[in-house]
Every structure is written in structure tokens, then in C-alpha cells.
Amino acid sequence: MTKVKIFAGVRVVELGQYVMVPSAGAMLADFGAEVIKVETPGAGDPYRSLVVDVRGAGRPNFSLEQNNRGKKSIALDLKAEAGQALFYRLIETADVFLTSLRPGALRRMGLDVETLRKHNPKIIYGRANGLGFKGAEADKPGFDASAFWARGGFADLLTPKSGEFIRQPRALGDHSAAMSLAFGIAATLFRRATTGEPSLIETSLLATAAWVLSNDLVASQERTQDADVQRRAVERNPLVGTYRTRDGRWIQLVFLEPQRYWPGLCEALGRPELAADPRFADAKARAENGIACLALLTEIFAGRDWPDWQGSFEGLDAPWELVRSINDVFADPQTVSNGHVFDVDMADGGTVKLVATPVTVDGTPQTGTHRAPDCGQHTDALLAEYGIPAGEIAALKRAGVVA
């Protein structure tokens, strides 16, 4: 099917580094916006070189491609007066400005909302940071592993009290916050189209952590948090939890309506008689005998390898899943058939697989159309758009203002 370019004609100027704001820009580009990434001459987004030692020479920077596909790049020295003047000309043509720079830096560089609105009164201003834009720590630096994972409560919630600290999955907070930022931009584009009024959109890694964990946060008002909360919850309803098979795989059960699924589970386990066992016959009995039920289920699952269980469980119409590896997810038939992964052509003629924005339009995945730009790849074309002659562009390059 043909991709639907919902944001065709929308110009986004992005001054962001690493992942959070750039990935929001990539989502907007996936939906058809023209996203212009502003980078520092000679250096670019620090994410370009962050993992070069891990990647090895000549290999694609997969993380950069994932979060910057479909964009243009202009390299401007925003600390130079001439570079700042060129940036303001770019802002005059834009619908949206996105940034991850801290509030203090934006004010010092003349990039705060008030200054940009002098050059473009209708521009939508979107920004994201670590801990929010109010309070004593608004200018504190923050990455997803610090502001989202550590400060936001994820690390404490997911790390076993007796075990090793759990590492955060890569960019979990960044990509979660990016969806909120992209949603906010979409909403304010609609508002401006219907009322003419521009908006200031803000989000943060801490706000995102609070939202993602909102069920846990609001529930914390009613019960004492301690190391045994999750264990006791599973004992009360042993049909919500993970069970290990003999060959070391894990099966996740999420039977929030336990009575509905209990007989079918007993059949799948080859133990139909358990459905009528008075100790486990209904939710109340299973809660009263939670430890015994949990132990019995653990023993049964551990008695067979996953391939031996597979046929029985694939015939069970219930919310369960085999715990998959990252490699499994990348090649999952459901991932592939729904267009969650797509190919992008690289400059050397090869391709890389990237992950699509998690929303389809009229059944069509919104995927990137081309690879991430090289730093400053579109500088000449964008400056020429303003009528700046080639000789002047060359002089600006010699002065280091653009690249």
C-alpha cells in the first residue's frame, strides 16, 4: 500500500542530540514531515561517534540510522553571529522547532521560545529534558538511564532485592518520551490549524517514567511497598507469572480472569483433573492455597522442554507468551507481517533493517524512506533555498560557520 504522508508540507527544525528528541523527529519524518537536523560543523550529533569503537570501521551506526532516518542535515555554528542569523532564517520557514538542549543553554544561545517567536510568531516549540522545566533541577543534565531508569523508579521496581542490578534496555526512556513528544506536536499542529494559535510542548524523561509506571504509582497509595509484593501477588493468583521449562525457557501467563482460563490450562498441562481439585477449583481456593498451587505449576512446567509444551499451548486460546530474545523479536513472523521492521538502503549499496513507528495509517506502516543524513549533507541545498549564492556559501564554509 502507498504510505500516507499525513504531515506533508510540515517543516520541522530539530536541534537535538542522542536519542529522545531525534527519535521524535524520526517519527514525524516517517509521517511525511520535512525534518531538518541542525548539527555542529565538523562534529555533528555526538551520537554519530559515541559507539564507533563498538561498531568497528566501515559498519553502519545502527542507532543513528534508527533515530535519524528520513531527515535532512544542515551544519551551522550557532555560536557564531552569522550562523545564528542563518538559523533564524531557517526558523522563519518552519512549522515546528524541536530541541533537547537545556533551558539555560537555549537562553544563552538566543534559542528560547520568546526569541524564536520574534522570528516566527506561529512556530510550535517542542522541548524535552531529563527532569522537567520547573523546579530547582530543571537545568540538571539527564539521560534515560539516569532520569528515567534510576530517578523514575524503574530500576528499583525491576531489580530483585537479592540480585544484581538490572541494566536498562537501550533507550527505553528516550523512545517512550519521544512518542509523547511526537503526540504533543501532532496535537498542537491540529490546534494551530483550527485556531491559529501556536503552542509550547514540553515533556521529560521523569514525566515519562511516571506515566509508564502510573499504575504502580497510584497503587502505592494503598499498600506498603516491600520486597515481597510481587511474590505475594503471584501466590494469590498463580495464573499470572512466569514458569520455567526443563530446557530453560520461560512461559508467561497473564490470566487476569483466572476462572475463565483455569480448565483450559489444566488440559494444556495434561492434568485435567486439577480443574476440579478442591484446593484449586476457583480463584478463592487458589488464593488460599497459592503457595501450593505455585509450587505444583512450577513442578509441572519444569517436567518438559518447550518443544514438548508448544503444541498444547499454541492451541490454548488465552493470554500467554513464550519469553523471546531480542533476536526472536526481530525475526518474529508477526513483527515481519505487520511491517514493524523495514529495510533502508545505505550509501554503500547495502541495506540495514530498522524498526518502524508503531502506528499504521489505513493499514500501511509509516516507515522511513531513506537513510540518516551525513552531517551537513543538505547544507548547500538549504542555504541556496534562501538565495545565498555559491560563492557566499563557500566563504561561510571557509570561516567555519557552516559545513
MARPA-604476 format. One record per residue (C-alpha): x, y, z. Coordinates in steps of 0.2 Angstrom, whole numbers, plus 5000, padded with zeros to 4 digits. Layout:
<recs>
XYZ ...
</recs>
This chain:
<recs>
500050005000 500550184997 501250275013 500150415019 501150575021 500050655035 501250795039 501750835021 502151015020 502651025038 504451085041 505251035057 506951115063 507750995075 509151045087 509350885097 510650765102 510750575105 509050495105 507550565114 507150725103 507950645087 506850495088 505350605089 505950695074 506150525065 504350485069 503750655062 504850615046 504050445045 502350535044 502950645030 503650795038 505250885032 506450865046 508050975046 509350915059 510451065064 512151005069 513851075074 515151095059 516450965060 515650865074 513850845072 512750755084 513850665097 512850505094 513750495077 515450445086 514850385103 514850195098 516250205084 517450095095 516049965097 515449975079 517149955070 517750045055 516550035040 515049965049 513350065050 512950165065 511350075068 510750185082 511050345072 510050265057 508650215068 508350385076 508850495061 508150415046 507250525033 507950685038 509050825031 510550895039 511251065040 512851105049 512851285057 513951365071 512651435082 513951525092 514451625078 513351785074 513251735055 512751555060 511451615071 510751735058 510651585046 509751485059 508451625062 508151625043 507851435044 506651465059 505651595049 505151455037 504751315050 503151255057 503951165072 505551185082 506151035092 507651035105 508450935119 509651075124 509451135142 508451285146 510051385152 510951345136 509451395125 509351565134 511151595132 511151555113 509551655109 508551495106 507251515119 505451515114 505251705116 506651745105 506151615091 504351685091 505051855087 505651775071 504151665068 502651705079 501751545073 503051425077 502651275088 504051255101 504351075107 505751035120 506150885131 507450865145 507850755160 506850815175 505550945168 505651135165 505151195183 505951175200 507751185206 508351045194 507651105178 509451135171 510150965178 510850855164 509950695161 509950535151 508750395150 509750285162 509850425175 508250525174 507050395168 507850225174 508550275190 507650435196 505950375188 505850215199 506150085185 507750025192 507149995210 505549915204 506349795192 507949745201 507749595213 508249645231 509449505232 510149505215 511249605203 510649775197 509749765181 510349865166 509149975157 508649915140 509450035127 508550205125 506950135134 506550305142 507150405126 505950315114 504450325127 504750505129 504850535110 503150465107 502450585120 503350725111 502850675094 501050665100 501150835108 501750905091 500350825081 499050885094 499751065093 499851065074 497951025074 497651165087 498551285076 497651235061 495951255069 496351415080 497951495073 498751485090 500451405092 500951305107 502451265118 502551075121 503651005135 504050835141 505450745151 506150585155 505550595173 503750635167 503850485155 504350365169 502950425180 501650395166 502350225161 502350175179 500750265183 499850115189 501150065201 501250245207 499450265211 499350095219 500750145230 499550255240 498550095246 499849975251 501649965258 502949935245 504149795250 505249665243 503949535243 502449625235 502649545218 503049375225 501449385236 500449445221 500949285211 500549175225 498749245226 498549225208 499749095201 499049115184 499949275182 501849245182 503249155173 503648975173 505248895168 505348745156 506548595158 507648675144 507748845152 506448935143 505049045151 503249045148 502249205154 500449185160 499349335161 497649255166 496849405174 495249315173 495849155181 494249055182 493949085163 495649005159 496048885173 495148725165 496048755148 497748775157 497448615166 497048525149 498648605141 499648545155 499048365153 498248375171 496348405168 495948335185 496648485193 495248595187 494148505200 495448495213 494648575228 496248665233 496248755216 494448745209 494148935210 495049095212 494749095231 495348925233 496948965223 497249115233 497149025249 498248885243 499349005232 501048935238 500548755235 499748805218 501348895213 502448755218 501448625208 501348735192 503248765194 503548575195 502348535180 503148665169 504948605173 504548425168 504548455150 505548555137 504748695127 504548605111 503548475121 502448605128 502248705111 500848615103 499748615119 500048805122 499848855104 498148785105 497648875121 496649025117 497249135132 498449275135 500149185137 501849205128 503549125127 504849245133 505849295117 507549355115 507949515105 508449415090 506749315091 505849485091 506749545076 506349395066 504649365073 503349325059 502149445067 503449585068 503849555049 502049535043 501449695052 502949795044 503749835061 505449805053 505949885036 507549905025 508450065021 509750075008 511450135013 512650245004 513750095000 512449994992 512049885007 510449895017 510049905036 508449845045 507649975056 506149975067 504550075061 503550195070 502250095080 500750165071 499950125054 498850235044 497450155034 498449985036 500050055030 501650055041 502450235042 504250185038 505750295034 506050325016 507950355016 509450335027 510050455041 510950605033 512850635034 513250785045 512950945034 512350845019 511050965014 511851125020 512251195002 510451154996 509551235011 510651395010 510351404991 508551394995 508751565004 509551634989 511351634996 512551624981 513851484980 515251604982 514551664999 514251485004 516051445001 516551595011 515451535026 516251365024 518051435025 517551535040 516951385049 515151455050 514351315040 514951145034 
</recs>
